[in-house]
Amino acid sequence: MTNPEALAIHGGTPVKTAPFGTGMRFGEEELNELGEALNQNTLFYHFGHKVKQFLADFNGMYGVKYSVATSSGTAAIHVALGAAGVTVGDEVITSPITDTGTVIGILYQNAIPVFADLDPGTYNMTPESIEARITPRTKAIVAVHLAGNPCDMDPIMEIARKHNLKVVEDCAQAYLTEYKGRLVGTIGDYGCFSTNDFKHISTGDGGIVTINSGDEADYQITHAFADKNYHRFGNVVQRDITGLAPNYRMTELQGAVGIAQLKKLPWICERRTAYGDRITEGISGIPGIRPHKVEEGNRCTYWFYMLRVNEAELGCTREQFCKALEAEGIPNRAGYIPKVVYLQPMFQNKSAYRGSQFPFNLSDGVSYAGGACPEAESILETAVQIPLNEFYTERDIEDIVSAIRKVASHYRSV
Ligand SMILES: *Cc1c(COP(=O)(O)O)cnc(C)c1O
């Protein structure tokens, strides 16, 4: 007989024996919407009703007046920056732990990404670090609400107003996330969402930008920036070329799926919040384990769960911990992205456009050296990511908690 307390990696019985809960993300609702979209005999957003309905539903859910649909979350961020007037040589402050989509739009506007350091518990940019990075060239802040956990928006907005900066919220991982009772994506000047296939809701690919000033002119500028700078409002279409803008239009097929997906979003987020918070409750107080921190009064909708280990306190390396947890039947990953964004070759080589150093060569003193954001680097060296899914059962969550406790208690005692 095997000793149930022995780690599975040492031949003991794994904690997780029943498979994780799974489910279908798409069903009749999406099919019906798609059928209706095709029956319109057009898949163009401006002629059909699906993208319009998707945005109207989204606006209702978020309590905003205006939003624009895009072809991706990356596109949404680019559109927000373009509409905000971010341009050649400007500096834009953002997070070094994020998806590449956060910085793509900055560089396409020929602006220079500047990275602020993160809070050790929430993994989001600290207001202090943002303020320390401000120079006369700073034009905007892209605040990334990592993994569905809100940034500290009150001080960030205060700093932005003081220095006359635009704030773009990157909410690609943060649907229905709340900061002190307010939905993120409605607090900055623009809120950007992604509906790529890995996010809380999927339209295959897609994105949304909210225009939080509620100003019609701002809306029209933003709308046009996602559509070649064509102004399509009601029956008026104006194609005068007054400036450069990409074509990031969403199609009716995506809008149709989005309508059905949005109806599922509150349930998806309820599950994720409950599951993530339960893991935190279950693993709090274990020496050497630092749970995913959510500040009091905020709501995290956990796109993933990410704890940190302290190897000395835990009595094993992060790699040993991850392997042992995996053997207990709990999928996990050491860290999140392989390294902080500024340590990627594009930044180290200062070459975004093939054969060119532009716009990096416009920058004056922006450093991408190792150690620039020590806490962010340390987070990636000590983090353990645990995927979460709304289809998991409560039993699955209890198994995750038990497995973490079992592995931690084993290494502490040897
Ligand atoms: C997914 C993601 C993006 C980009 O979204 P796409 O739809 O993949 O272009 C941007 N920022 C963050 C934080 C993301 O997670």
The ligand as an SDF file (V2000), in Angstrom:
LIG
                    3D

 15 15  0  0  0  0  0  0  0  0999 V2000
   -4.6320   39.1090  -24.6570 C   0  0  0  0  0  0  0  0  0  0  0  0
   -4.0310   40.3710  -24.2130 C   0  0  0  0  0  0  0  0  0  0  0  0
   -3.8060   41.4470  -25.0810 C   0  0  0  0  0  0  0  0  0  0  0  0
   -3.9900   41.3470  -26.5690 C   0  0  0  0  0  0  0  0  0  0  0  0
   -5.2210   40.8720  -26.9740 O   0  0  0  0  0  0  0  0  0  0  0  0
   -5.3430   40.1580  -28.4260 P   0  0  0  0  0  0  0  0  0  0  0  0
   -6.8130   40.0430  -28.6210 O   0  0  0  0  0  0  0  0  0  0  0  0
   -4.6550   38.8520  -28.2960 O   0  0  0  0  0  0  0  0  0  0  0  0
   -4.6990   41.0340  -29.4060 O   0  0  0  0  0  0  0  0  0  0  0  0
   -3.3480   42.6360  -24.5710 C   0  0  0  0  0  0  0  0  0  0  0  0
   -3.0880   42.7730  -23.2630 N   0  0  0  0  0  0  0  0  0  0  0  0
   -3.2420   41.7660  -22.3950 C   0  0  0  0  0  0  0  0  0  0  0  0
   -2.9460   42.0010  -20.9550 C   0  0  0  0  0  0  0  0  0  0  0  0
   -3.7000   40.5170  -22.8380 C   0  0  0  0  0  0  0  0  0  0  0  0
   -3.8340   39.5240  -21.9780 O   0  0  0  0  0  0  0  0  0  0  0  0
  1  2  1  0
  2  3  1  0
  2 14  2  0
  3  4  1  0
  3 10  2  0
  4  5  1  0
  5  6  1  0
  6  7  2  0
  6  8  1  0
  6  9  1  0
 10 11  1  0
 11 12  2  0
 12 13  1  0
 12 14  1  0
 14 15  1  0
M  END
$$$$
